[in-house]
């Protein structure tokens, strides 16, 4: 018999919300669930969006510079080969 996959987190939160009913209890459960989710996320090896964007920008500049240097190297190599042939 196949195991049924667990429900998505939002369904679980909705079910808990329906069970607790009262707004004071609901707010407390919501607060605790958010705290639990934040705690779980903080243990993951992730970076902030700002840090990701900064690294992506650095990578793009590095790729551009590498392309530029490859073009320069190719031109210098061709010039060296041309000079070697004339001698």
C-alpha distances in whole Angstrom, upper triangle without the diagonal:
4,7,9,12,15,18,21,24,26,24,23,27,28,26,28,31,30,29,33,35,38,40,41,38,36,38,38,34,35,37,35,32,34,36,32,31,35,34,31,33,36,34,33,35,37,40,42,42,46,46,43,46,49,47,46,50,51,49,51,54,54,52,55,58,56,57,60,61,59,62,65,64,64,67,69,67,69,72,72,72,75,77,76,77,80,82
4,6,9,12,15,18,21,23,21,21,25,25,24,26,29,28,28,31,33,37,38,39,36,34,36,36,32,32,35,32,29,31,33,29,28,32,31,28,30,33,31,30,32,33,36,38,39,42,42,40,42,45,44,43,46,48,46,47,51,50,49,52,54,53,53,57,57,56,58,61,61,60,64,65,64,66,69,69,69,71,74,73,74,77,79
4,6,9,12,15,18,20,18,18,21,22,20,22,25,25,25,28,30,33,34,36,32,30,33,32,28,29,31,29,26,28,29,26,25,28,28,25,26,30,28,27,29,31,34,36,36,40,40,38,40,43,42,41,45,46,44,46,49,49,48,51,53,52,52,56,56,55,58,60,60,60,63,65,64,65,69,69,69,71,74,73,74,77,79
4,6,9,12,15,17,15,15,18,19,17,19,22,22,22,25,27,30,32,33,30,28,30,30,26,26,28,27,23,26,27,24,23,27,27,24,25,28,27,26,29,29,33,34,34,38,38,36,39,42,40,40,43,45,43,44,48,48,47,50,52,51,51,55,56,55,57,60,60,60,63,64,64,65,68,69,69,71,73,73,74,77,79
4,6,9,12,14,13,13,16,17,16,18,21,21,21,24,26,29,30,31,28,26,28,28,24,24,26,24,21,23,24,21,20,23,23,20,21,25,24,22,25,26,29,30,31,34,34,32,35,38,37,36,40,41,39,41,44,44,43,46,48,47,48,51,52,52,54,57,56,57,60,61,61,62,65,66,66,68,70,70,71,74,76
4,7,9,11,10,9,13,14,13,15,17,18,18,21,23,26,27,28,25,22,24,24,20,20,22,20,17,19,21,18,17,20,20,18,19,22,22,21,24,24,27,28,29,33,33,31,34,37,36,35,39,40,39,40,44,44,43,46,48,48,48,52,53,52,54,57,57,57,60,62,61,63,66,66,67,69,71,71,72,75,77
4,6,8,6,6,10,11,10,12,15,15,16,19,20,23,24,25,23,20,22,22,18,18,21,19,16,18,20,17,16,19,20,18,19,22,22,21,24,24,27,28,28,32,32,31,33,36,35,35,38,40,39,40,43,44,43,46,48,48,48,51,53,52,54,57,57,57,60,62,62,63,66,67,67,69,72,72,73,76,77
4,6,5,7,9,10,11,13,15,16,17,19,21,23,23,25,22,19,21,21,18,16,19,18,14,15,18,16,13,17,18,16,16,20,20,19,22,21,24,24,24,28,29,27,29,32,32,31,35,37,36,37,40,40,40,42,45,45,45,48,50,49,51,54,54,55,57,59,59,61,63,64,64,67,69,69,70,73,75
4,5,5,6,9,10,11,12,14,15,17,18,21,20,21,19,16,17,17,14,13,15,14,10,12,14,12,10,14,15,13,14,17,18,17,20,20,22,22,23,26,27,26,28,31,31,31,34,36,35,36,39,40,40,42,45,45,45,48,50,50,52,54,54,55,58,59,59,61,64,64,65,67,69,70,71,74,75
4,5,5,6,9,10,10,12,14,15,17,19,18,20,18,15,16,17,14,12,15,15,11,12,15,14,12,15,17,16,16,19,21,20,23,22,24,23,23,27,28,27,29,32,32,32,34,37,36,37,40,41,41,43,45,46,46,49,51,51,52,55,56,56,59,60,61,62,65,66,66,68,70,71,72,75,76
4,5,5,6,9,10,11,12,14,16,18,18,20,18,15,17,18,15,13,17,16,13,15,18,16,15,18,20,18,19,22,23,23,26,25,27,27,27,30,32,30,32,35,35,35,38,40,39,40,43,44,44,46,49,49,49,52,54,54,55,58,58,59,62,63,63,65,67,68,69,71,73,74,75,77,79
4,5,5,6,9,10,11,12,14,17,18,19,16,14,15,16,12,12,15,14,11,13,16,14,13,16,18,16,18,21,21,21,25,24,27,27,27,31,32,31,33,36,36,36,39,41,40,41,44,45,45,47,50,50,50,53,55,55,57,59,59,60,63,64,64,66,69,69,70,72,74,75,76,79,80
4,5,5,6,9,10,11,12,15,14,16,13,10,12,13,9,8,11,11,8,10,13,12,11,15,16,16,17,20,21,21,25,24,26,25,26,29,31,30,32,35,35,35,38,40,40,41,44,45,45,47,49,49,50,53,54,55,57,59,59,60,63,64,65,66,69,70,70,72,74,75,76,79,80
4,5,5,6,9,10,11,14,14,16,14,10,13,14,11,10,14,14,11,13,17,16,15,18,20,19,20,23,25,25,28,27,29,28,28,32,33,32,34,37,37,37,40,42,42,43,46,47,47,49,51,52,52,55,56,57,58,61,62,62,65,66,67,68,71,72,72,74,76,77,78,81,82
4,5,5,6,9,10,14,14,16,14,11,14,15,12,12,15,15,13,15,18,17,16,20,21,20,22,25,26,26,30,29,31,31,31,35,36,35,37,40,40,40,43,45,44,46,49,49,49,52,54,54,55,58,59,59,61,63,64,65,67,69,69,71,73,74,75,77,79,79,81,83,85
4,5,5,6,9,11,12,14,11,8,11,12,8,9,13,12,10,13,15,14,15,18,19,19,21,23,24,25,29,28,30,30,31,34,35,35,37,39,40,40,43,45,44,46,49,49,50,52,54,54,55,58,59,60,62,64,64,65,68,69,70,71,74,74,75,77,79,80,81,84,85
4,5,5,6,9,9,11,9,6,9,10,8,8,12,12,11,13,16,16,16,19,20,20,22,24,26,26,30,29,31,30,31,33,35,35,36,39,40,40,42,45,45,46,49,50,50,52,54,55,56,58,60,60,62,64,65,66,68,70,70,72,74,75,76,78,80,80,82,84,86
4,6,5,9,11,13,11,9,12,14,11,12,15,16,14,17,19,19,19,22,24,24,25,28,29,30,33,32,34,33,34,37,38,38,39,42,43,43,45,48,48,49,52,53,53,55,57,58,58,61,62,63,64,67,68,68,71,72,73,74,77,78,78,80,82,83,84,87,89
4,6,9,11,13,10,9,13,13,11,12,16,15,14,17,19,19,20,23,24,24,26,28,29,30,34,33,35,35,36,39,40,40,41,44,45,45,47,49,49,51,53,54,54,57,59,59,60,63,64,64,66,69,69,70,73,74,74,76,79,79,80,82,84,85,86,89,90
4,6,8,9,6,6,10,10,8,10,13,13,13,16,18,18,19,22,23,23,25,27,28,30,33,33,35,34,35,38,39,39,41,43,44,45,47,49,49,51,53,54,55,57,59,59,60,63,64,65,67,69,69,70,73,74,75,77,79,80,81,83,85,85,87,89,91
4,6,9,7,6,10,11,10,12,15,16,15,18,20,20,21,24,25,26,27,29,31,32,36,35,37,35,36,39,40,40,42,45,46,46,48,50,51,52,54,55,56,58,60,61,62,64,66,66,68,70,71,72,74,76,76,78,80,81,82,84,86,87,88,90,92
4,6,5,6,9,10,10,12,14,15,16,18,20,21,22,24,25,27,28,30,32,33,36,36,37,36,36,39,41,41,42,45,46,46,48,51,51,52,55,56,57,58,61,61,63,65,66,67,69,71,72,73,75,77,77,79,81,82,83,85,87,88,89,91,93
4,5,5,6,9,10,10,12,14,15,16,18,20,20,22,24,25,26,28,30,32,35,34,35,33,34,36,38,38,40,42,44,44,46,48,49,50,52,54,54,56,58,59,60,62,64,65,66,68,69,70,72,74,75,77,79,80,81,83,84,85,87,89,91
4,5,5,6,9,10,11,12,14,15,17,18,20,21,23,24,26,27,29,31,34,33,34,33,34,36,38,39,40,42,43,44,46,48,49,50,52,54,55,56,58,59,61,62,64,65,67,69,70,71,73,74,75,77,79,80,81,83,85,86,87,89,91
4,5,5,6,8,10,11,12,14,15,16,18,20,21,22,24,26,27,29,33,32,34,32,34,36,37,38,40,42,43,44,46,48,48,50,52,53,54,56,58,59,60,62,63,64,66,68,69,70,72,74,74,76,78,79,80,82,84,85,86,89,90
4,5,5,6,8,10,10,12,14,15,16,18,20,21,22,24,26,27,31,30,31,30,31,33,35,35,37,39,40,41,43,45,46,47,49,51,51,53,55,56,57,59,61,61,63,65,66,67,70,71,72,74,76,76,78,80,81,82,84,86,87
4,5,5,6,9,10,10,12,14,15,16,18,20,21,22,25,26,29,28,29,28,29,31,33,33,35,37,38,39,41,43,44,45,47,49,49,51,53,54,55,57,59,60,62,63,64,66,68,69,70,72,74,75,76,78,79,80,82,84,86
4,5,5,6,9,10,11,12,14,15,16,18,20,21,23,25,28,28,29,28,29,31,33,34,35,37,39,39,42,43,44,46,48,49,50,52,54,54,56,58,59,60,62,64,65,66,68,69,70,72,74,75,76,78,80,80,82,85,86
4,5,5,6,8,10,10,12,14,15,16,18,20,21,23,27,26,28,27,28,31,32,33,34,37,38,38,41,42,43,44,47,48,48,51,52,53,54,57,58,59,61,63,63,65,67,68,69,71,73,74,75,77,78,79,81,83,84
4,5,5,6,9,10,10,12,14,15,16,18,20,22,25,24,25,24,25,28,29,30,31,34,35,35,37,39,40,41,44,45,45,47,49,50,51,54,55,56,58,60,60,62,64,65,66,68,70,71,72,74,76,76,78,80,82
4,6,5,6,9,10,11,12,14,15,16,19,20,24,23,24,23,24,26,28,29,30,32,33,34,36,38,39,41,43,44,45,47,48,49,51,53,54,55,57,59,60,61,63,64,65,67,69,70,71,73,75,75,77,80,81
4,5,5,6,9,10,10,12,14,15,17,19,22,22,24,23,25,27,28,29,31,33,34,35,37,39,39,41,43,44,45,47,49,50,51,53,54,55,57,59,60,61,64,65,65,67,69,70,71,73,75,75,77,80,81
4,5,5,6,9,10,11,12,14,16,17,21,20,22,22,23,26,27,27,29,31,32,33,35,37,37,39,41,42,43,45,47,47,49,51,52,53,55,57,58,59,61,63,63,65,67,68,69,71,73,73,75,78,79
4,5,5,6,8,10,10,12,14,16,19,18,19,19,20,23,24,24,26,28,29,30,32,34,34,36,38,39,40,42,44,45,46,48,50,50,52,54,55,56,59,60,60,63,64,65,66,69,70,71,73,75,76
4,5,5,6,9,10,10,13,15,18,18,19,18,21,23,23,24,27,28,29,30,33,34,35,37,39,39,40,43,44,45,47,49,50,51,53,54,55,57,59,60,61,63,65,65,67,69,70,71,73,75,76
4,5,5,6,9,10,11,13,17,17,19,19,21,24,24,25,27,29,29,31,33,34,35,37,39,39,40,43,44,45,46,49,50,50,53,54,55,56,59,60,60,62,64,65,66,68,70,70,72,75,76
4,5,5,6,9,10,11,15,14,16,16,18,21,22,22,24,26,26,27,30,31,32,34,36,36,37,40,41,42,43,46,47,47,50,51,52,53,56,57,57,59,61,62,63,65,67,67,69,72,73
4,5,5,6,9,10,13,13,14,14,16,18,19,20,22,24,24,25,28,29,30,32,34,34,35,38,39,40,42,44,45,46,48,49,50,52,54,55,55,58,60,60,61,64,65,66,68,70,71
4,5,5,7,9,12,13,15,15,18,20,20,21,24,25,25,27,30,30,31,33,35,35,37,39,40,41,43,45,46,46,49,50,51,52,55,56,56,59,60,61,62,64,66,66,68,71,71
4,6,5,7,11,12,14,15,18,21,20,20,23,25,25,26,29,30,30,32,34,34,35,38,39,39,41,44,44,45,47,49,49,51,53,54,55,57,59,59,60,63,64,64,66,69,70
4,5,5,9,8,11,12,14,17,17,17,20,21,21,22,25,26,26,28,31,31,32,35,36,36,38,40,41,42,44,46,46,48,50,51,51,54,56,56,57,60,61,62,63,66,67
4,5,8,8,10,11,14,16,16,16,19,21,20,22,25,25,26,28,30,30,32,34,35,36,38,40,40,41,44,45,46,47,50,51,51,54,55,56,57,59,61,61,63,66,66
4,7,9,11,13,17,19,17,18,21,22,21,23,26,26,26,29,31,31,32,35,36,36,38,40,41,41,44,46,45,47,50,50,51,53,55,55,56,59,60,60,63,65,66
4,6,9,12,14,17,15,15,19,20,19,20,24,24,24,26,29,28,29,32,33,33,35,37,38,38,41,43,43,44,47,48,48,50,52,52,54,56,57,58,60,62,63
4,7,10,13,15,13,13,17,17,16,18,21,21,20,23,25,25,26,29,30,29,32,34,34,35,38,39,39,41,43,44,44,47,49,49,50,53,54,54,56,59,59
4,7,9,12,10,9,13,14,13,15,18,18,18,21,23,23,24,27,28,28,30,32,33,33,36,38,38,39,42,43,43,46,47,48,49,51,53,53,55,58,59
4,7,8,6,6,10,11,10,12,15,15,16,18,20,20,22,24,25,26,28,30,31,32,34,35,36,38,40,41,41,44,46,46,47,50,51,52,54,56,57
4,5,5,6,9,10,11,12,14,15,16,18,20,21,22,24,26,27,29,30,31,33,35,36,37,39,41,42,43,45,47,47,49,51,52,53,55,57,58
4,5,5,6,9,10,10,12,14,15,16,18,20,21,22,24,25,27,29,30,31,33,35,36,37,39,40,41,43,45,46,48,49,51,52,54,56,57
4,5,5,6,9,10,11,12,14,15,17,18,20,21,23,24,26,27,29,30,32,33,34,36,38,39,40,42,44,45,46,48,49,51,53,54,56
4,5,5,6,9,10,11,12,14,15,16,18,20,21,22,24,26,27,28,30,32,33,34,36,37,38,41,42,43,44,46,48,49,51,53,54
4,5,5,6,9,10,10,12,14,15,16,18,20,21,22,24,26,27,29,30,31,33,35,36,37,39,41,41,43,45,46,47,49,51,52
4,5,5,6,9,10,10,12,14,15,17,18,20,21,23,24,26,27,29,30,32,33,35,36,38,39,40,42,44,45,46,48,50,51
4,5,5,6,9,10,11,12,14,16,17,18,20,21,23,24,26,27,28,30,32,33,34,36,38,39,41,42,43,45,47,48,50
4,5,5,6,9,10,10,12,14,15,16,18,20,21,22,24,26,26,28,30,31,32,34,36,37,38,40,42,42,45,47,48
4,5,5,6,9,10,10,12,14,15,17,18,20,21,23,24,25,27,29,30,31,33,35,36,37,39,41,42,43,45,47
4,5,5,6,9,10,11,12,14,15,17,18,20,21,23,24,26,27,29,30,32,33,35,36,38,39,40,42,44,46
4,5,5,6,9,10,11,12,14,15,16,18,20,21,22,24,26,27,28,30,31,32,34,36,37,38,40,42,43
4,5,5,6,9,10,10,12,14,15,16,18,20,21,22,24,25,26,28,30,31,32,34,36,37,39,41,42
4,5,5,6,9,10,11,12,14,15,17,19,20,21,23,24,26,27,29,30,32,33,35,36,38,40,41
4,5,5,6,9,10,11,12,14,15,17,18,20,21,22,24,26,27,28,30,32,33,34,36,38,39
4,5,5,6,9,10,10,12,14,15,16,18,20,21,22,24,26,26,28,30,31,32,34,36,37
4,5,5,6,9,10,10,12,14,15,16,18,20,21,23,24,25,27,29,30,31,33,35,36
4,5,5,6,9,10,11,12,14,15,17,18,20,21,23,24,26,27,29,30,32,34,35
4,5,5,6,9,10,10,12,14,15,16,18,20,21,22,24,26,27,28,30,32,33
4,5,5,6,9,10,10,12,14,15,16,18,20,21,22,24,25,26,28,30,32
4,5,5,6,9,10,11,12,14,15,17,18,20,21,23,24,26,27,29,31
4,5,5,6,9,10,11,12,14,16,17,18,20,21,23,24,26,28,29
4,5,5,6,8,10,10,12,14,15,16,18,20,21,22,24,26,27
4,5,5,6,9,10,10,12,14,15,16,18,20,21,22,25,26
4,5,5,6,9,10,11,12,14,15,17,18,20,21,23,25
4,5,5,6,9,10,11,12,14,15,16,18,20,21,23
4,5,5,6,9,10,10,12,14,15,16,18,20,21
4,5,5,6,9,10,11,12,14,15,17,19,20
4,5,5,6,9,10,11,12,14,15,17,19
4,5,5,6,9,10,10,12,14,16,17
4,5,5,6,9,10,10,12,14,16
4,5,5,6,9,10,11,13,15
4,5,5,6,9,10,11,13
4,5,5,6,9,10,11
4,5,5,6,9,10
4,5,5,7,9
4,5,5,7
4,6,6
4,6
4
